[in-house]
Amino acid sequence: MSSVLAKMSLWQKIFIGLILGLATGLIFGEQALVLKPLGTLFINLIKMLIVPLIFTSLITGIISMEDLTKMKRVGLKTFVIYLLTTAVAITIGLGFGTIMEPGVGVSLTTTATVTAKTAPALIDTILNMITKNPVASLTNGNILQIIFFAIILGISINLAGEKGEPVAKFFTSFSEVMYKMTELVIKFAPIGVFGLMAWVSASYGLDVLVGLGKVILVVYLASIVHVLLTMGLSISLFAKLSPFKFFKGILSAQSVAFTTTSSSGTLPVTTDNVVNNLGVSKPITSFVLPLGATINMDGTALYQGVCVLFVAQAFGIDLTFGNYITIILTATLASIGTAGVPGAGLIMLSLVLASVGLPIEGIAIIAGIDRILDMARTTVNVTGDAMVSLLVAKSEGELNEDIYNGTADLQASPEFIKS
């Protein structure tokens, strides 16, 4: 048995852990809740990696791009693709919500008092990116401030020339150490995923499919379509590569995203998959993925589209074409404004509902199944991060297609980490 497991790839082990956890929770019910600490331990290990991994990988990514013109080009490509895919995602969500009508026949009568949460204004988000105390930002895990400081520090190291080389070598070594630590933590992923899925299925059971099951169904179907069509076609048309190999290469990251519901928490696994399985260079990976884990919200935007129509249909409110445009623009821009904010999905939803005059009370109902919906939207977010890193790397000539196609010897490729 041990020899069979040893021959299995990581994604296969994680998938087995996911299925076993799901079955264990459904069969043993509340008794399976005792397995939650396994998942909590895994999440804590992942959280331990987030800040130092983002900080060191971003700095080394900037250092490796000594040409500031190249850095601007890569940054612009990354930002534009993220915004475009977010807009497409919410459009798909609105389309599925219109066709499948998840809110028809559902009563949203509730006595709960719900206060609309306000997303930070875009200008406030930009101003808050500039940290007053880098040490405090690192301690508190303020991702946007960490990203900004890391980019400025990386640029400054390059501008310092020879005098900055000792600092550059330090961060390069530090990032390599973090990659090794990531490898160690990832080995625990199948057990952690097992514990998390056992807890989720034991907590919700099959009853969760009753009543609001149609909302869940629509979100999951729309997510699958966005991943397979939008992302799959983008890889096929723009990168001229096989989408099948892309999805196979990031299965581990998708599984961890599905169970942890955290894009930032999945970042170590995503990084490992994108570099080792897809062949994206470390500099591109180190720059694109941390940004994506913070500002790319394809799945969250798609979820907005479905949930907004669910609320409108349940309350019998007709939306105009202008309302649809407002929803698309608001959700796309809010994906930046709520970056790094805890509970960003519900904050964005309240903002979008308010933008078209829909009852905020609808959030009280959505919040009850938010965990189930979050599993889908986080998986889409992480998949989008990986896709953008692949497209940017291909356009910059920094994609090792031998690794992507599974014909390379990683030992002979020192610019790629080996897991």
C-alpha positions in Angstrom: 0.0 0.0 0.0 2.8 2.4 0.9 4.6 1.7 -2.3 1.4 2.5 -4.3 1.0 5.8 -2.4 4.6 6.7 -3.0 4.1 6.4 -6.8 1.1 8.6 -6.7 1.4 12.3 -7.7 0.5 15.0 -5.2 -2.8 15.9 -6.9 -3.9 12.2 -6.8 -3.2 12.0 -3.0 -5.1 15.3 -2.4 -8.0 14.1 -4.5 -8.2 10.9 -2.6 -8.1 12.8 0.7 -10.9 15.1 -0.6 -13.2 12.1 -1.5 -12.5 10.2 1.7 -13.2 13.3 3.8 -16.5 13.9 2.0 -17.6 10.3 2.5 -16.4 10.2 6.1 -18.4 13.4 7.0 -21.6 12.1 5.3 -21.3 8.6 6.9 -20.3 9.5 10.4 -22.1 12.9 10.7 -21.2 14.9 13.8 -18.7 12.3 14.9 -16.5 13.3 12.0 -16.3 16.9 13.4 -13.4 15.7 15.6 -11.3 15.5 12.4 -11.4 19.3 11.9 -8.1 19.9 13.8 -6.3 18.1 10.9 -7.6 20.7 8.6 -6.9 23.5 11.0 -3.3 22.4 11.4 -2.9 22.4 7.6 -4.4 25.9 7.3 -2.2 27.2 10.1 0.9 25.8 8.3 -0.2 27.4 5.1 -0.8 30.7 6.9 2.7 30.5 8.3 4.1 30.6 4.8 1.9 33.4 3.3 3.7 36.6 4.5 7.4 35.5 4.1 6.6 33.7 0.8 4.8 36.7 -0.8 7.4 39.1 0.6 10.6 37.3 -0.5 9.2 35.9 -3.8 8.0 39.4 -4.9 11.4 40.9 -4.1 13.3 38.2 -6.0 10.9 38.6 -8.9 11.6 42.3 -9.1 15.4 41.8 -8.6 15.4 39.3 -11.5 13.7 41.9 -13.8 16.5 44.4 -13.8 15.0 46.1 -16.8 12.4 48.4 -15.4 10.7 48.6 -18.8 10.1 44.9 -18.7 8.7 45.1 -15.2 6.2 47.8 -16.3 5.3 45.7 -19.3 4.7 42.5 -17.2 2.8 44.5 -14.6 0.5 46.1 -17.2 -0.2 42.8 -18.9 -1.0 41.2 -15.6 -3.4 43.9 -14.4 -5.3 44.2 -17.7 -5.8 40.4 -18.1 -7.0 40.2 -14.5 -9.6 43.0 -15.1 -10.8 41.5 -18.4 -11.3 38.0 -17.0 -13.1 39.5 -14.0 -15.5 41.3 -16.3 -16.1 38.2 -18.4 -16.7 36.1 -15.2 -19.5 38.3 -13.9 -21.1 38.4 -17.3 -21.2 34.6 -17.3 -22.7 34.7 -13.8 -25.4 37.1 -14.9 -26.0 34.9 -18.0 -26.5 31.8 -15.9 -28.6 33.6 -13.4 -30.9 34.9 -16.2 -31.3 31.6 -17.9 -31.6 29.3 -14.8 -33.5 31.8 -12.6 -32.3 30.5 -9.2 -34.5 33.0 -7.2 -37.8 32.1 -8.8 -40.0 30.4 -6.3 -37.7 31.1 -3.4 -39.0 33.3 -0.5 -36.4 35.6 1.0 -38.7 36.7 3.9 -36.4 37.3 6.8 -36.5 39.1 10.2 -32.8 39.5 10.3 -31.5 43.0 10.3 -28.7 43.3 7.8 -26.5 46.4 7.5 -24.9 47.1 4.2 -21.1 46.7 4.4 -19.2 49.4 2.6 -16.3 48.6 0.4 -13.3 50.9 0.7 -13.2 53.7 -1.9 -10.6 53.0 -4.6 -8.6 56.1 -3.6 -8.6 54.9 0.0 -7.4 51.5 -1.1 -4.5 53.1 -3.1 -3.6 55.3 -0.2 -3.7 52.5 2.3 -1.3 50.5 0.1 1.5 52.7 1.3 2.5 51.4 4.7 3.6 53.7 7.5 5.3 50.9 9.2 6.6 47.9 7.1 7.3 45.8 10.2 3.7 46.3 11.4 2.4 45.4 7.9 4.4 42.2 7.9 3.3 41.4 11.4 -0.4 42.1 10.7 -0.4 40.3 7.3 -1.6 43.4 5.4 -1.1 41.8 2.0 -1.5 45.0 -0.2 1.0 46.9 1.9 3.4 44.0 1.9 3.2 43.8 -1.9 3.7 47.6 -2.3 6.7 47.6 0.0 8.2 44.5 -1.6 8.0 46.1 -5.1 9.5 49.4 -3.9 12.3 47.5 -2.1 13.0 45.3 -5.1 13.3 48.3 -7.4 15.5 50.1 -4.9 17.9 47.0 -4.6 18.2 47.1 -8.4 18.9 50.8 -8.5 21.5 50.4 -5.8 23.7 48.4 -8.2 26.8 46.7 -6.7 26.0 48.0 -3.2 22.7 46.3 -3.3 24.0 42.9 -4.3 24.5 41.6 -0.7 20.8 42.4 0.0 19.8 40.8 -3.3 21.7 37.6 -2.5 20.1 37.5 0.9 16.5 37.7 -0.4 17.3 35.2 -3.2 18.6 32.7 -0.6 15.7 33.5 1.7 13.2 32.8 -1.1 14.8 29.5 -1.9 14.5 28.5 1.8 10.8 29.4 1.6 10.3 27.3 -1.4 11.8 24.3 0.5 9.6 25.0 3.5 6.7 25.1 1.1 7.6 21.6 -0.2 7.5 20.3 3.3 4.1 21.8 4.1 2.6 20.6 0.8 3.4 17.0 1.8 0.8 17.3 4.5 -1.9 18.6 2.1 -3.8 15.3 1.5 -4.3 14.8 5.3 -5.3 18.4 5.8 -7.7 18.3 2.9 -9.2 15.1 4.3 -9.9 16.8 7.7 -11.4 19.9 6.1 -13.7 18.0 3.8 -14.8 15.7 6.6 -15.7 18.8 8.7 -17.5 20.6 5.9 -19.6 17.6 4.9 -20.4 16.7 8.5 -21.4 20.3 9.2 -23.7 20.8 6.2 -24.7 17.3 5.0 -27.0 16.7 2.1 -29.6 19.0 3.6 -27.7 22.0 2.2 -28.9 21.0 -1.2 -32.5 21.6 -0.2 -34.0 25.1 -0.6 -31.0 27.1 -1.8 -29.6 24.2 -3.7 -30.4 25.8 -7.0 -28.2 28.8 -6.2 -25.3 26.4 -5.4 -25.9 24.5 -8.6 -25.9 27.7 -10.8 -22.7 29.1 -9.2 -20.9 25.7 -9.7 -22.1 25.3 -13.3 -21.2 28.9 -14.2 -17.8 28.4 -12.5 -17.1 25.2 -14.5 -18.1 27.0 -17.8 -15.8 30.0 -17.0 -12.9 27.7 -16.1 -13.2 25.4 -19.1 -14.3 27.9 -21.8 -12.9 31.3 -20.8 -9.6 30.0 -19.4 -9.3 26.9 -21.5 -9.9 28.8 -24.7 -7.5 31.6 -23.7 -4.7 29.1 -23.1 -5.5 27.4 -26.5 -5.9 30.5 -28.6 -3.3 32.9 -27.0 -0.7 30.6 -25.6 -1.2 27.9 -28.3 -0.9 25.2 -25.6 -3.0 22.3 -24.5 -5.6 23.3 -21.9 -5.8 19.7 -20.6 -2.2 19.8 -19.5 -2.8 23.1 -17.8 -5.7 21.8 -15.7 -3.8 18.6 -14.9 -0.8 20.7 -13.8 -2.8 22.8 -11.3 -5.1 20.1 -9.8 -3.3 20.2 -6.5 -3.8 23.9 -6.2 -7.4 23.6 -7.2 -8.0 20.9 -4.6 -6.4 23.0 -1.8 -8.3 26.1 -2.9 -11.6 24.2 -2.9 -11.1 23.0 0.7 -9.3 26.0 2.3 -11.4 28.7 0.5 -8.4 31.0 0.6 -6.5 32.3 -2.5 -3.6 33.6 -0.4 -3.6 30.4 1.6 -3.3 28.3 -1.6 -0.5 30.5 -2.9 2.4 28.1 -1.8 0.7 25.2 -3.7 -0.2 27.4 -6.7 3.5 28.6 -6.9 4.7 25.0 -6.8 2.3 23.9 -9.5 2.9 26.8 -11.8 6.7 26.6 -11.6 7.1 22.8 -11.6 4.2 21.6 -13.6 3.5 24.4 -16.0 7.1 25.6 -16.6 6.5 29.3 -15.8 9.8 31.0 -14.7 10.3 32.0 -11.1 10.5 35.8 -11.9 7.1 35.8 -13.6 5.6 33.5 -11.0 6.9 35.6 -8.1 5.5 38.7 -9.6 2.1 37.6 -11.0 0.8 35.1 -8.4 1.0 37.3 -5.3 -0.8 40.1 -7.2 -3.4 37.6 -8.4 -4.0 36.2 -4.9 -4.9 39.7 -3.8 -6.7 41.4 -6.7 -7.9 38.7 -9.0 -11.5 37.7 -8.2 -12.9 35.9 -11.2 -14.8 33.5 -9.0 -16.0 36.1 -6.6 -17.3 38.3 -9.5 -19.1 35.3 -11.1 -20.7 34.6 -7.7 -21.9 38.3 -7.6 -23.7 37.9 -10.9 -25.6 34.8 -9.8 -26.4 36.0 -6.3 -27.6 39.5 -7.4 -30.0 37.9 -9.8 -31.1 35.4 -7.2 -32.0 38.3 -4.8 -33.7 40.3 -7.6 -35.8 37.3 -8.7 -36.7 36.3 -5.2 -38.0 39.8 -4.4 -39.8 40.0 -7.8 -37.6 43.0 -8.9 -36.9 43.4 -12.7 -33.5 44.6 -13.7 -32.9 46.8 -16.7 -30.1 46.5 -19.2 -28.5 49.6 -17.5 -28.7 47.7 -14.2 -26.7 44.8 -15.8 -24.0 47.2 -17.0 -23.9 48.8 -13.6 -23.5 45.4 -11.9 -20.6 44.4 -14.3 -18.7 47.7 -13.8 -19.3 47.8 -10.0 -18.3 44.2 -9.4 -15.2 44.6 -11.6 -14.0 47.7 -9.8 -15.0 46.4 -6.4 -12.7 43.4 -6.9 -9.8 45.9 -6.6 -11.4 48.0 -3.9 -12.0 45.1 -1.6 -8.7 43.4 -2.2 -7.3 42.0 1.0 -10.4 42.8 3.0 -11.7 39.9 5.2 -15.1 38.6 3.9 -14.5 40.4 0.6 -17.2 38.2 -1.2 -20.1 39.4 1.0 -18.7 43.0 1.1 -18.7 43.0 -2.7 -22.2 41.5 -2.8 -23.6 44.2 -0.5 -21.9 46.9 -2.6 -23.3 45.5 -5.9 -26.8 45.1 -4.4 -26.8 48.7 -3.3 -25.6 49.9 -6.6 -28.8 48.8 -8.3 -31.2 49.3 -5.4 -31.8 45.7 -4.4 -32.6 44.7 -0.8 -29.5 44.2 1.3 -31.5 41.7 3.3 -30.7 39.1 0.6 -27.2 38.8 2.1 -28.6 37.1 5.2 -29.8 34.2 3.1 -26.7 34.0 0.9 -24.5 34.1 4.0 -26.0 30.8 5.2 -24.5 28.9 2.3 -21.5 31.2 1.7 -19.0 28.6 2.7 -20.2 26.2 0.0 -20.2 29.0 -2.6 -16.8 30.2 -1.4 -15.3 26.8 -2.2 -16.2 27.2 -5.9 -15.3 30.9 -6.2 -11.9 30.4 -4.6 -11.1 27.5 -7.0 -11.9 29.8 -9.9 -9.8 32.6 -8.5 -6.7 30.3 -8.1 -7.2 28.8 -11.5 -7.3 32.4 -13.0 -4.1 33.3 -11.2 -2.3 30.3 -12.7 -3.7 31.0 -16.2 -2.6 34.7 -16.2 0.9 33.7 -15.0 1.0 31.2 -17.9 -0.1 33.7 -20.5 2.3 36.4 -19.3 5.2 34.0 -19.2 4.4 32.8 -22.8 4.2 36.4 -24.1 7.6 37.2 -22.4 9.3 34.1 -23.6 9.7 32.8 -20.1 7.8 29.5 -20.4 9.6 26.2 -20.4 7.3 24.2 -22.7 9.3 21.0 -22.1 8.2 21.2 -18.5 4.6 22.1 -19.5 4.5 19.1 -21.9 6.1 16.8 -19.3 9.2 16.1 -21.4 11.8 18.1 -19.3 14.3 17.0 -16.7 13.8 19.4 -13.8 17.3 18.6 -12.5 18.7 20.2 -15.6 16.7 23.4 -15.2 18.2 25.4 -12.3 15.8 28.3 -12.7 12.9 26.0 -11.7 12.3 24.6 -8.3 11.8 20.9 -7.9 9.3 19.3 -5.6 
